[in-house]
Amino acid sequence: MRLFKLFAAVAVTVAFLPSEDARPASPAPKSQAAEYGKALPPIGFVRFCAANPAECKGRDRKAQRIDMTPEQWQTVYQVNSYVNGKIAPVSDQDLYGKPEHWTYPTDAGDCEDYLLLKKRYLESMGFAPQALLITVVLDEKNEGHAVLTLAANDGDYVLDNRRNDVLRWTETNYAFLKRQSQQDATKWVALAPRPGRQTDTVAGNKKSTAPQPLFL
């Protein structure tokens, strides 16, 4: 039923979304985020997978990047815009009384909840799971944030609950810390070249002042 509502909603709003000509520009230097080995997954992700093991399946799979068509770009824009408009931004603390709780939202949620719903919609429409990667970043305020990375043949793109545009990862002004592995949905890889600082939670958390291992 929820997917039916999505299809109906995007059919109505398509006129207000970017056209096929709004597809991101040609490949830029460093179009793909480099990976630097294993990383610790966020605690919210670990708990989400424990509660929803079927949602985190996919071990020993082949890395895949999507050769995006104009129609697929249109779908990505539609899903990103639809979820951003459907879900109200509310912190996990305010919504669930805890600092970190990952789940599929119904009407409100935190940044990771937005991306989980986008990932679910896009996978149901035929997008490869290993090309839709949960990603942790530091935003312009040096606070933890989560986005969905789309691994396309011409580079990495970001679906963000803070904007309807789908940007190249280099255009976001975020510092990319880590993301899901393409080869194993339960594992994470570092996007920073050396050990950094991180916290157990994602949204709203500023970078810790105490060094913590980024790598396993």
PyMOL commands that place a pseudoatom at each C-alpha (Angstrom):
pseudoatom trace, name=CA, resn=MET, resi=1, chain=A, elem=C, hetatm=0, pos=[0.000, 0.000, 0.000]
pseudoatom trace, name=CA, resn=ARG, resi=2, chain=A, elem=C, hetatm=0, pos=[2.804, 2.420, 0.871]
pseudoatom trace, name=CA, resn=LEU, resi=3, chain=A, elem=C, hetatm=0, pos=[4.497, 1.825, -2.480]
pseudoatom trace, name=CA, resn=PHE, resi=4, chain=A, elem=C, hetatm=0, pos=[1.191, 2.419, -4.272]
pseudoatom trace, name=CA, resn=LYS, resi=5, chain=A, elem=C, hetatm=0, pos=[0.877, 5.747, -2.464]
pseudoatom trace, name=CA, resn=LEU, resi=6, chain=A, elem=C, hetatm=0, pos=[4.418, 6.619, -3.492]
pseudoatom trace, name=CA, resn=PHE, resi=7, chain=A, elem=C, hetatm=0, pos=[3.726, 5.943, -7.153]
pseudoatom trace, name=CA, resn=ALA, resi=8, chain=A, elem=C, hetatm=0, pos=[0.546, 7.996, -6.977]
pseudoatom trace, name=CA, resn=ALA, resi=9, chain=A, elem=C, hetatm=0, pos=[2.294, 10.859, -5.229]
pseudoatom trace, name=CA, resn=VAL, resi=10, chain=A, elem=C, hetatm=0, pos=[5.213, 11.083, -7.619]
pseudoatom trace, name=CA, resn=ALA, resi=11, chain=A, elem=C, hetatm=0, pos=[2.849, 10.986, -10.572]
pseudoatom trace, name=CA, resn=VAL, resi=12, chain=A, elem=C, hetatm=0, pos=[1.151, 14.107, -9.231]
pseudoatom trace, name=CA, resn=THR, resi=13, chain=A, elem=C, hetatm=0, pos=[4.367, 15.929, -8.333]
pseudoatom trace, name=CA, resn=VAL, resi=14, chain=A, elem=C, hetatm=0, pos=[6.462, 15.031, -11.364]
pseudoatom trace, name=CA, resn=ALA, resi=15, chain=A, elem=C, hetatm=0, pos=[5.833, 18.407, -12.985]
pseudoatom trace, name=CA, resn=PHE, resi=16, chain=A, elem=C, hetatm=0, pos=[7.498, 20.125, -10.045]
pseudoatom trace, name=CA, resn=LEU, resi=17, chain=A, elem=C, hetatm=0, pos=[10.594, 17.929, -9.989]
pseudoatom trace, name=CA, resn=PRO, resi=18, chain=A, elem=C, hetatm=0, pos=[13.801, 18.211, -12.044]
pseudoatom trace, name=CA, resn=SER, resi=19, chain=A, elem=C, hetatm=0, pos=[13.421, 17.135, -15.645]
pseudoatom trace, name=CA, resn=GLU, resi=20, chain=A, elem=C, hetatm=0, pos=[15.647, 14.617, -17.362]
pseudoatom trace, name=CA, resn=ASP, resi=21, chain=A, elem=C, hetatm=0, pos=[17.843, 17.560, -18.343]
pseudoatom trace, name=CA, resn=ALA, resi=22, chain=A, elem=C, hetatm=0, pos=[18.459, 18.173, -14.633]
pseudoatom trace, name=CA, resn=ARG, resi=23, chain=A, elem=C, hetatm=0, pos=[20.641, 15.100, -14.485]
pseudoatom trace, name=CA, resn=PRO, resi=24, chain=A, elem=C, hetatm=0, pos=[23.955, 15.817, -12.699]
pseudoatom trace, name=CA, resn=ALA, resi=25, chain=A, elem=C, hetatm=0, pos=[26.775, 17.176, -14.803]
pseudoatom trace, name=CA, resn=SER, resi=26, chain=A, elem=C, hetatm=0, pos=[29.555, 15.164, -16.446]
pseudoatom trace, name=CA, resn=PRO, resi=27, chain=A, elem=C, hetatm=0, pos=[32.082, 13.334, -14.268]
pseudoatom trace, name=CA, resn=ALA, resi=28, chain=A, elem=C, hetatm=0, pos=[34.238, 15.499, -12.039]
pseudoatom trace, name=CA, resn=PRO, resi=29, chain=A, elem=C, hetatm=0, pos=[37.704, 14.741, -10.605]
pseudoatom trace, name=CA, resn=LYS, resi=30, chain=A, elem=C, hetatm=0, pos=[37.574, 12.375, -7.647]
pseudoatom trace, name=CA, resn=SER, resi=31, chain=A, elem=C, hetatm=0, pos=[34.019, 11.485, -8.586]
pseudoatom trace, name=CA, resn=GLN, resi=32, chain=A, elem=C, hetatm=0, pos=[34.108, 8.401, -6.371]
pseudoatom trace, name=CA, resn=ALA, resi=33, chain=A, elem=C, hetatm=0, pos=[34.881, 8.528, -2.664]
pseudoatom trace, name=CA, resn=ALA, resi=34, chain=A, elem=C, hetatm=0, pos=[38.032, 6.563, -1.865]
pseudoatom trace, name=CA, resn=GLU, resi=35, chain=A, elem=C, hetatm=0, pos=[37.834, 3.724, 0.639]
pseudoatom trace, name=CA, resn=TYR, resi=36, chain=A, elem=C, hetatm=0, pos=[40.527, 3.183, 3.277]
pseudoatom trace, name=CA, resn=GLY, resi=37, chain=A, elem=C, hetatm=0, pos=[39.798, -0.147, 4.919]
pseudoatom trace, name=CA, resn=LYS, resi=38, chain=A, elem=C, hetatm=0, pos=[37.349, -1.378, 7.516]
pseudoatom trace, name=CA, resn=ALA, resi=39, chain=A, elem=C, hetatm=0, pos=[35.402, 0.900, 9.860]
pseudoatom trace, name=CA, resn=LEU, resi=40, chain=A, elem=C, hetatm=0, pos=[33.133, 0.504, 12.856]
pseudoatom trace, name=CA, resn=PRO, resi=41, chain=A, elem=C, hetatm=0, pos=[29.424, 0.641, 11.957]
pseudoatom trace, name=CA, resn=PRO, resi=42, chain=A, elem=C, hetatm=0, pos=[27.228, 3.097, 13.888]
pseudoatom trace, name=CA, resn=ILE, resi=43, chain=A, elem=C, hetatm=0, pos=[25.601, 1.549, 16.945]
pseudoatom trace, name=CA, resn=GLY, resi=44, chain=A, elem=C, hetatm=0, pos=[22.175, 2.489, 15.590]
pseudoatom trace, name=CA, resn=PHE, resi=45, chain=A, elem=C, hetatm=0, pos=[22.895, 0.490, 12.444]
pseudoatom trace, name=CA, resn=VAL, resi=46, chain=A, elem=C, hetatm=0, pos=[24.021, -2.525, 14.486]
pseudoatom trace, name=CA, resn=ARG, resi=47, chain=A, elem=C, hetatm=0, pos=[20.812, -2.453, 16.513]
pseudoatom trace, name=CA, resn=PHE, resi=48, chain=A, elem=C, hetatm=0, pos=[18.686, -1.949, 13.400]
pseudoatom trace, name=CA, resn=CYS, resi=49, chain=A, elem=C, hetatm=0, pos=[20.222, -5.022, 11.764]
pseudoatom trace, name=CA, resn=ALA, resi=50, chain=A, elem=C, hetatm=0, pos=[19.762, -7.076, 14.928]
pseudoatom trace, name=CA, resn=ALA, resi=51, chain=A, elem=C, hetatm=0, pos=[16.073, -6.166, 14.957]
pseudoatom trace, name=CA, resn=ASN, resi=52, chain=A, elem=C, hetatm=0, pos=[15.663, -6.450, 11.164]
pseudoatom trace, name=CA, resn=PRO, resi=53, chain=A, elem=C, hetatm=0, pos=[18.122, -9.102, 9.916]
pseudoatom trace, name=CA, resn=ALA, resi=54, chain=A, elem=C, hetatm=0, pos=[16.372, -9.454, 6.562]
pseudoatom trace, name=CA, resn=GLU, resi=55, chain=A, elem=C, hetatm=0, pos=[17.066, -5.770, 5.855]
pseudoatom trace, name=CA, resn=CYS, resi=56, chain=A, elem=C, hetatm=0, pos=[20.824, -6.239, 6.278]
pseudoatom trace, name=CA, resn=LYS, resi=57, chain=A, elem=C, hetatm=0, pos=[21.358, -9.387, 4.236]
pseudoatom trace, name=CA, resn=GLY, resi=58, chain=A, elem=C, hetatm=0, pos=[23.848, -9.446, 1.400]
pseudoatom trace, name=CA, resn=ARG, resi=59, chain=A, elem=C, hetatm=0, pos=[27.225, -10.977, 2.210]
pseudoatom trace, name=CA, resn=ASP, resi=60, chain=A, elem=C, hetatm=0, pos=[29.875, -11.824, -0.376]
pseudoatom trace, name=CA, resn=ARG, resi=61, chain=A, elem=C, hetatm=0, pos=[28.147, -9.818, -3.070]
pseudoatom trace, name=CA, resn=LYS, resi=62, chain=A, elem=C, hetatm=0, pos=[29.814, -8.181, -6.036]
pseudoatom trace, name=CA, resn=ALA, resi=63, chain=A, elem=C, hetatm=0, pos=[30.397, -4.444, -5.932]
pseudoatom trace, name=CA, resn=GLN, resi=64, chain=A, elem=C, hetatm=0, pos=[28.143, -2.738, -8.450]
pseudoatom trace, name=CA, resn=ARG, resi=65, chain=A, elem=C, hetatm=0, pos=[27.742, 0.743, -9.859]
pseudoatom trace, name=CA, resn=ILE, resi=66, chain=A, elem=C, hetatm=0, pos=[24.659, 1.711, -11.820]
pseudoatom trace, name=CA, resn=ASP, resi=67, chain=A, elem=C, hetatm=0, pos=[24.866, 2.971, -15.392]
pseudoatom trace, name=CA, resn=MET, resi=68, chain=A, elem=C, hetatm=0, pos=[22.093, 5.467, -14.797]
pseudoatom trace, name=CA, resn=THR, resi=69, chain=A, elem=C, hetatm=0, pos=[19.468, 6.193, -17.437]
pseudoatom trace, name=CA, resn=PRO, resi=70, chain=A, elem=C, hetatm=0, pos=[17.498, 9.469, -17.581]
pseudoatom trace, name=CA, resn=GLU, resi=71, chain=A, elem=C, hetatm=0, pos=[14.465, 7.572, -16.309]
pseudoatom trace, name=CA, resn=GLN, resi=72, chain=A, elem=C, hetatm=0, pos=[16.416, 6.255, -13.330]
pseudoatom trace, name=CA, resn=TRP, resi=73, chain=A, elem=C, hetatm=0, pos=[17.650, 9.749, -12.486]
pseudoatom trace, name=CA, resn=GLN, resi=74, chain=A, elem=C, hetatm=0, pos=[14.070, 10.959, -12.570]
pseudoatom trace, name=CA, resn=THR, resi=75, chain=A, elem=C, hetatm=0, pos=[13.077, 8.177, -10.177]
pseudoatom trace, name=CA, resn=VAL, resi=76, chain=A, elem=C, hetatm=0, pos=[15.915, 9.056, -7.799]
pseudoatom trace, name=CA, resn=TYR, resi=77, chain=A, elem=C, hetatm=0, pos=[14.877, 12.714, -7.728]
pseudoatom trace, name=CA, resn=GLN, resi=78, chain=A, elem=C, hetatm=0, pos=[11.252, 11.764, -7.187]
pseudoatom trace, name=CA, resn=VAL, resi=79, chain=A, elem=C, hetatm=0, pos=[11.971, 9.408, -4.299]
pseudoatom trace, name=CA, resn=ASN, resi=80, chain=A, elem=C, hetatm=0, pos=[14.333, 11.871, -2.632]
pseudoatom trace, name=CA, resn=SER, resi=81, chain=A, elem=C, hetatm=0, pos=[11.830, 14.721, -2.909]
pseudoatom trace, name=CA, resn=TYR, resi=82, chain=A, elem=C, hetatm=0, pos=[8.859, 12.591, -1.914]
pseudoatom trace, name=CA, resn=VAL, resi=83, chain=A, elem=C, hetatm=0, pos=[10.423, 11.229, 1.281]
pseudoatom trace, name=CA, resn=ASN, resi=84, chain=A, elem=C, hetatm=0, pos=[11.817, 14.638, 2.235]
pseudoatom trace, name=CA, resn=GLY, resi=85, chain=A, elem=C, hetatm=0, pos=[8.334, 16.107, 1.959]
pseudoatom trace, name=CA, resn=LYS, resi=86, chain=A, elem=C, hetatm=0, pos=[6.519, 13.215, 3.591]
pseudoatom trace, name=CA, resn=ILE, resi=87, chain=A, elem=C, hetatm=0, pos=[8.660, 12.856, 6.747]
pseudoatom trace, name=CA, resn=ALA, resi=88, chain=A, elem=C, hetatm=0, pos=[8.964, 15.613, 9.355]
pseudoatom trace, name=CA, resn=PRO, resi=89, chain=A, elem=C, hetatm=0, pos=[12.448, 16.042, 10.871]
pseudoatom trace, name=CA, resn=VAL, resi=90, chain=A, elem=C, hetatm=0, pos=[12.382, 15.028, 14.544]
pseudoatom trace, name=CA, resn=SER, resi=91, chain=A, elem=C, hetatm=0, pos=[15.331, 13.835, 16.621]
pseudoatom trace, name=CA, resn=ASP, resi=92, chain=A, elem=C, hetatm=0, pos=[15.465, 10.311, 18.020]
pseudoatom trace, name=CA, resn=GLN, resi=93, chain=A, elem=C, hetatm=0, pos=[15.616, 11.785, 21.507]
pseudoatom trace, name=CA, resn=ASP, resi=94, chain=A, elem=C, hetatm=0, pos=[12.372, 13.697, 21.008]
pseudoatom trace, name=CA, resn=LEU, resi=95, chain=A, elem=C, hetatm=0, pos=[10.631, 10.879, 19.141]
pseudoatom trace, name=CA, resn=TYR, resi=96, chain=A, elem=C, hetatm=0, pos=[11.797, 7.802, 21.036]
pseudoatom trace, name=CA, resn=GLY, resi=97, chain=A, elem=C, hetatm=0, pos=[13.449, 9.137, 24.178]
pseudoatom trace, name=CA, resn=LYS, resi=98, chain=A, elem=C, hetatm=0, pos=[16.852, 7.773, 23.194]
pseudoatom trace, name=CA, resn=PRO, resi=99, chain=A, elem=C, hetatm=0, pos=[19.838, 9.314, 21.373]
pseudoatom trace, name=CA, resn=GLU, resi=100, chain=A, elem=C, hetatm=0, pos=[19.954, 6.769, 18.557]
pseudoatom trace, name=CA, resn=HIS, resi=101, chain=A, elem=C, hetatm=0, pos=[17.136, 4.665, 17.086]
pseudoatom trace, name=CA, resn=TRP, resi=102, chain=A, elem=C, hetatm=0, pos=[17.134, 3.612, 13.434]
pseudoatom trace, name=CA, resn=THR, resi=103, chain=A, elem=C, hetatm=0, pos=[13.818, 2.592, 11.891]
pseudoatom trace, name=CA, resn=TYR, resi=104, chain=A, elem=C, hetatm=0, pos=[11.531, 3.075, 8.888]
pseudoatom trace, name=CA, resn=PRO, resi=105, chain=A, elem=C, hetatm=0, pos=[9.559, 6.272, 9.538]
pseudoatom trace, name=CA, resn=THR, resi=106, chain=A, elem=C, hetatm=0, pos=[5.850, 6.773, 8.975]
pseudoatom trace, name=CA, resn=ASP, resi=107, chain=A, elem=C, hetatm=0, pos=[5.482, 10.531, 9.407]
pseudoatom trace, name=CA, resn=ALA, resi=108, chain=A, elem=C, hetatm=0, pos=[8.531, 11.735, 11.381]
pseudoatom trace, name=CA, resn=GLY, resi=109, chain=A, elem=C, hetatm=0, pos=[12.133, 10.701, 11.860]
pseudoatom trace, name=CA, resn=ASP, resi=110, chain=A, elem=C, hetatm=0, pos=[15.820, 11.507, 12.011]
pseudoatom trace, name=CA, resn=CYS, resi=111, chain=A, elem=C, hetatm=0, pos=[18.264, 11.670, 9.082]
pseudoatom trace, name=CA, resn=GLU, resi=112, chain=A, elem=C, hetatm=0, pos=[18.997, 7.936, 9.115]
pseudoatom trace, name=CA, resn=ASP, resi=113, chain=A, elem=C, hetatm=0, pos=[15.276, 7.155, 9.019]
pseudoatom trace, name=CA, resn=TYR, resi=114, chain=A, elem=C, hetatm=0, pos=[14.870, 9.216, 5.850]
pseudoatom trace, name=CA, resn=LEU, resi=115, chain=A, elem=C, hetatm=0, pos=[17.646, 7.331, 4.081]
pseudoatom trace, name=CA, resn=LEU, resi=116, chain=A, elem=C, hetatm=0, pos=[16.357, 3.927, 5.180]
pseudoatom trace, name=CA, resn=LEU, resi=117, chain=A, elem=C, hetatm=0, pos=[12.991, 4.694, 3.592]
pseudoatom trace, name=CA, resn=LYS, resi=118, chain=A, elem=C, hetatm=0, pos=[14.606, 6.015, 0.393]
pseudoatom trace, name=CA, resn=LYS, resi=119, chain=A, elem=C, hetatm=0, pos=[16.778, 2.924, 0.176]
pseudoatom trace, name=CA, resn=ARG, resi=120, chain=A, elem=C, hetatm=0, pos=[13.748, 0.658, 0.620]
pseudoatom trace, name=CA, resn=TYR, resi=121, chain=A, elem=C, hetatm=0, pos=[11.764, 2.471, -2.097]
pseudoatom trace, name=CA, resn=LEU, resi=122, chain=A, elem=C, hetatm=0, pos=[14.627, 2.467, -4.611]
pseudoatom trace, name=CA, resn=GLU, resi=123, chain=A, elem=C, hetatm=0, pos=[15.443, -1.198, -4.033]
pseudoatom trace, name=CA, resn=SER, resi=124, chain=A, elem=C, hetatm=0, pos=[11.780, -2.064, -4.600]
pseudoatom trace, name=CA, resn=MET, resi=125, chain=A, elem=C, hetatm=0, pos=[12.049, -0.259, -7.952]
pseudoatom trace, name=CA, resn=GLY, resi=126, chain=A, elem=C, hetatm=0, pos=[14.977, -2.379, -9.091]
pseudoatom trace, name=CA, resn=PHE, resi=127, chain=A, elem=C, hetatm=0, pos=[18.017, -0.420, -7.921]
pseudoatom trace, name=CA, resn=ALA, resi=128, chain=A, elem=C, hetatm=0, pos=[20.864, -2.681, -6.783]
pseudoatom trace, name=CA, resn=PRO, resi=129, chain=A, elem=C, hetatm=0, pos=[21.224, -2.698, -2.965]
pseudoatom trace, name=CA, resn=GLN, resi=130, chain=A, elem=C, hetatm=0, pos=[25.031, -2.583, -3.205]
pseudoatom trace, name=CA, resn=ALA, resi=131, chain=A, elem=C, hetatm=0, pos=[24.755, 0.711, -5.087]
pseudoatom trace, name=CA, resn=LEU, resi=132, chain=A, elem=C, hetatm=0, pos=[22.676, 2.325, -2.307]
pseudoatom trace, name=CA, resn=LEU, resi=133, chain=A, elem=C, hetatm=0, pos=[24.983, 2.832, 0.651]
pseudoatom trace, name=CA, resn=ILE, resi=134, chain=A, elem=C, hetatm=0, pos=[24.219, 4.225, 4.103]
pseudoatom trace, name=CA, resn=THR, resi=135, chain=A, elem=C, hetatm=0, pos=[26.864, 6.882, 4.754]
pseudoatom trace, name=CA, resn=VAL, resi=136, chain=A, elem=C, hetatm=0, pos=[27.990, 8.858, 7.813]
pseudoatom trace, name=CA, resn=VAL, resi=137, chain=A, elem=C, hetatm=0, pos=[29.383, 12.373, 7.416]
pseudoatom trace, name=CA, resn=LEU, resi=138, chain=A, elem=C, hetatm=0, pos=[30.195, 15.500, 9.371]
pseudoatom trace, name=CA, resn=ASP, resi=139, chain=A, elem=C, hetatm=0, pos=[28.151, 18.481, 8.186]
pseudoatom trace, name=CA, resn=GLU, resi=140, chain=A, elem=C, hetatm=0, pos=[29.096, 22.160, 7.915]
pseudoatom trace, name=CA, resn=LYS, resi=141, chain=A, elem=C, hetatm=0, pos=[28.613, 22.544, 11.688]
pseudoatom trace, name=CA, resn=ASN, resi=142, chain=A, elem=C, hetatm=0, pos=[30.927, 19.614, 12.378]
pseudoatom trace, name=CA, resn=GLU, resi=143, chain=A, elem=C, hetatm=0, pos=[27.972, 17.535, 13.555]
pseudoatom trace, name=CA, resn=GLY, resi=144, chain=A, elem=C, hetatm=0, pos=[27.185, 13.932, 12.706]
pseudoatom trace, name=CA, resn=HIS, resi=145, chain=A, elem=C, hetatm=0, pos=[24.748, 13.359, 9.852]
pseudoatom trace, name=CA, resn=ALA, resi=146, chain=A, elem=C, hetatm=0, pos=[23.650, 10.400, 7.703]
pseudoatom trace, name=CA, resn=VAL, resi=147, chain=A, elem=C, hetatm=0, pos=[22.902, 10.358, 3.973]
pseudoatom trace, name=CA, resn=LEU, resi=148, chain=A, elem=C, hetatm=0, pos=[22.309, 7.784, 1.249]
pseudoatom trace, name=CA, resn=THR, resi=149, chain=A, elem=C, hetatm=0, pos=[25.062, 7.386, -1.348]
pseudoatom trace, name=CA, resn=LEU, resi=150, chain=A, elem=C, hetatm=0, pos=[24.097, 6.342, -4.861]
pseudoatom trace, name=CA, resn=ALA, resi=151, chain=A, elem=C, hetatm=0, pos=[27.049, 4.608, -6.533]
pseudoatom trace, name=CA, resn=ALA, resi=152, chain=A, elem=C, hetatm=0, pos=[26.712, 5.430, -10.230]
pseudoatom trace, name=CA, resn=ASN, resi=153, chain=A, elem=C, hetatm=0, pos=[29.181, 4.642, -13.001]
pseudoatom trace, name=CA, resn=ASP, resi=154, chain=A, elem=C, hetatm=0, pos=[30.189, 8.282, -13.240]
pseudoatom trace, name=CA, resn=GLY, resi=155, chain=A, elem=C, hetatm=0, pos=[30.592, 8.833, -9.505]
pseudoatom trace, name=CA, resn=ASP, resi=156, chain=A, elem=C, hetatm=0, pos=[28.998, 8.972, -6.079]
pseudoatom trace, name=CA, resn=TYR, resi=157, chain=A, elem=C, hetatm=0, pos=[25.827, 11.000, -5.510]
pseudoatom trace, name=CA, resn=VAL, resi=158, chain=A, elem=C, hetatm=0, pos=[24.090, 11.936, -2.264]
pseudoatom trace, name=CA, resn=LEU, resi=159, chain=A, elem=C, hetatm=0, pos=[20.413, 11.750, -1.312]
pseudoatom trace, name=CA, resn=ASP, resi=160, chain=A, elem=C, hetatm=0, pos=[19.996, 14.044, 1.686]
pseudoatom trace, name=CA, resn=ASN, resi=161, chain=A, elem=C, hetatm=0, pos=[16.964, 14.886, 3.811]
pseudoatom trace, name=CA, resn=ARG, resi=162, chain=A, elem=C, hetatm=0, pos=[18.170, 18.514, 3.918]
pseudoatom trace, name=CA, resn=ARG, resi=163, chain=A, elem=C, hetatm=0, pos=[17.790, 19.133, 0.187]
pseudoatom trace, name=CA, resn=ASN, resi=164, chain=A, elem=C, hetatm=0, pos=[15.844, 17.814, -2.785]
pseudoatom trace, name=CA, resn=ASP, resi=165, chain=A, elem=C, hetatm=0, pos=[18.753, 18.201, -5.193]
pseudoatom trace, name=CA, resn=VAL, resi=166, chain=A, elem=C, hetatm=0, pos=[20.886, 15.109, -5.691]
pseudoatom trace, name=CA, resn=LEU, resi=167, chain=A, elem=C, hetatm=0, pos=[24.483, 16.294, -5.522]
pseudoatom trace, name=CA, resn=ARG, resi=168, chain=A, elem=C, hetatm=0, pos=[27.848, 14.767, -6.205]
pseudoatom trace, name=CA, resn=TRP, resi=169, chain=A, elem=C, hetatm=0, pos=[29.507, 13.829, -2.941]
pseudoatom trace, name=CA, resn=THR, resi=170, chain=A, elem=C, hetatm=0, pos=[32.173, 16.489, -3.559]
pseudoatom trace, name=CA, resn=GLU, resi=171, chain=A, elem=C, hetatm=0, pos=[29.506, 19.215, -3.802]
pseudoatom trace, name=CA, resn=THR, resi=172, chain=A, elem=C, hetatm=0, pos=[27.941, 18.663, -0.377]
pseudoatom trace, name=CA, resn=ASN, resi=173, chain=A, elem=C, hetatm=0, pos=[30.548, 20.434, 1.804]
pseudoatom trace, name=CA, resn=TYR, resi=174, chain=A, elem=C, hetatm=0, pos=[30.416, 17.398, 4.098]
pseudoatom trace, name=CA, resn=ALA, resi=175, chain=A, elem=C, hetatm=0, pos=[33.375, 15.484, 5.506]
pseudoatom trace, name=CA, resn=PHE, resi=176, chain=A, elem=C, hetatm=0, pos=[32.772, 11.841, 4.614]
pseudoatom trace, name=CA, resn=LEU, resi=177, chain=A, elem=C, hetatm=0, pos=[33.679, 9.422, 7.403]
pseudoatom trace, name=CA, resn=LYS, resi=178, chain=A, elem=C, hetatm=0, pos=[32.412, 5.939, 6.522]
pseudoatom trace, name=CA, resn=ARG, resi=179, chain=A, elem=C, hetatm=0, pos=[29.721, 3.957, 4.744]
pseudoatom trace, name=CA, resn=GLN, resi=180, chain=A, elem=C, hetatm=0, pos=[28.380, 0.483, 4.100]
pseudoatom trace, name=CA, resn=SER, resi=181, chain=A, elem=C, hetatm=0, pos=[30.577, -1.895, 2.159]
pseudoatom trace, name=CA, resn=GLN, resi=182, chain=A, elem=C, hetatm=0, pos=[29.351, -2.764, -1.318]
pseudoatom trace, name=CA, resn=GLN, resi=183, chain=A, elem=C, hetatm=0, pos=[30.487, -6.356, -0.828]
pseudoatom trace, name=CA, resn=ASP, resi=184, chain=A, elem=C, hetatm=0, pos=[28.792, -6.960, 2.543]
pseudoatom trace, name=CA, resn=ALA, resi=185, chain=A, elem=C, hetatm=0, pos=[25.747, -5.052, 3.787]
pseudoatom trace, name=CA, resn=THR, resi=186, chain=A, elem=C, hetatm=0, pos=[26.714, -5.687, 7.427]
pseudoatom trace, name=CA, resn=LYS, resi=187, chain=A, elem=C, hetatm=0, pos=[30.245, -4.282, 7.105]
pseudoatom trace, name=CA, resn=TRP, resi=188, chain=A, elem=C, hetatm=0, pos=[31.450, -0.690, 6.859]
pseudoatom trace, name=CA, resn=VAL, resi=189, chain=A, elem=C, hetatm=0, pos=[34.432, 0.969, 5.180]
pseudoatom trace, name=CA, resn=ALA, resi=190, chain=A, elem=C, hetatm=0, pos=[36.314, 4.124, 6.113]
pseudoatom trace, name=CA, resn=LEU, resi=191, chain=A, elem=C, hetatm=0, pos=[36.223, 7.139, 3.805]
pseudoatom trace, name=CA, resn=ALA, resi=192, chain=A, elem=C, hetatm=0, pos=[39.003, 8.950, 5.665]
pseudoatom trace, name=CA, resn=PRO, resi=193, chain=A, elem=C, hetatm=0, pos=[42.693, 8.189, 5.009]
pseudoatom trace, name=CA, resn=ARG, resi=194, chain=A, elem=C, hetatm=0, pos=[43.733, 7.853, 8.646]
pseudoatom trace, name=CA, resn=PRO, resi=195, chain=A, elem=C, hetatm=0, pos=[42.178, 7.210, 12.074]
pseudoatom trace, name=CA, resn=GLY, resi=196, chain=A, elem=C, hetatm=0, pos=[39.824, 9.987, 13.074]
pseudoatom trace, name=CA, resn=ARG, resi=197, chain=A, elem=C, hetatm=0, pos=[37.330, 10.842, 15.748]
pseudoatom trace, name=CA, resn=GLN, resi=198, chain=A, elem=C, hetatm=0, pos=[33.839, 9.458, 15.860]
pseudoatom trace, name=CA, resn=THR, resi=199, chain=A, elem=C, hetatm=0, pos=[30.914, 8.897, 18.157]
pseudoatom trace, name=CA, resn=ASP, resi=200, chain=A, elem=C, hetatm=0, pos=[28.567, 5.977, 18.643]
pseudoatom trace, name=CA, resn=THR, resi=201, chain=A, elem=C, hetatm=0, pos=[25.584, 7.957, 17.407]
pseudoatom trace, name=CA, resn=VAL, resi=202, chain=A, elem=C, hetatm=0, pos=[24.996, 9.904, 14.220]
pseudoatom trace, name=CA, resn=ALA, resi=203, chain=A, elem=C, hetatm=0, pos=[22.525, 12.768, 14.021]
pseudoatom trace, name=CA, resn=GLY, resi=204, chain=A, elem=C, hetatm=0, pos=[23.329, 15.973, 15.849]
pseudoatom trace, name=CA, resn=ASN, resi=205, chain=A, elem=C, hetatm=0, pos=[26.512, 14.713, 17.462]
pseudoatom trace, name=CA, resn=LYS, resi=206, chain=A, elem=C, hetatm=0, pos=[29.560, 16.886, 17.217]
pseudoatom trace, name=CA, resn=LYS, resi=207, chain=A, elem=C, hetatm=0, pos=[32.929, 15.347, 16.610]
pseudoatom trace, name=CA, resn=SER, resi=208, chain=A, elem=C, hetatm=0, pos=[34.295, 13.858, 19.816]
pseudoatom trace, name=CA, resn=THR, resi=209, chain=A, elem=C, hetatm=0, pos=[37.269, 15.569, 21.434]
pseudoatom trace, name=CA, resn=ALA, resi=210, chain=A, elem=C, hetatm=0, pos=[38.761, 12.199, 22.395]
pseudoatom trace, name=CA, resn=PRO, resi=211, chain=A, elem=C, hetatm=0, pos=[40.410, 10.122, 19.650]
pseudoatom trace, name=CA, resn=GLN, resi=212, chain=A, elem=C, hetatm=0, pos=[38.585, 6.889, 18.890]
pseudoatom trace, name=CA, resn=PRO, resi=213, chain=A, elem=C, hetatm=0, pos=[39.589, 4.192, 16.401]
pseudoatom trace, name=CA, resn=LEU, resi=214, chain=A, elem=C, hetatm=0, pos=[37.969, 4.581, 12.997]
pseudoatom trace, name=CA, resn=PHE, resi=215, chain=A, elem=C, hetatm=0, pos=[39.266, 1.214, 11.820]
pseudoatom trace, name=CA, resn=LEU, resi=216, chain=A, elem=C, hetatm=0, pos=[38.605, -2.307, 13.066]
for i in range(1, 216): cmd.bond("trace and resi %d" % i, "trace and resi %d" % (i + 1))
show_as sticks, trace
zoom trace
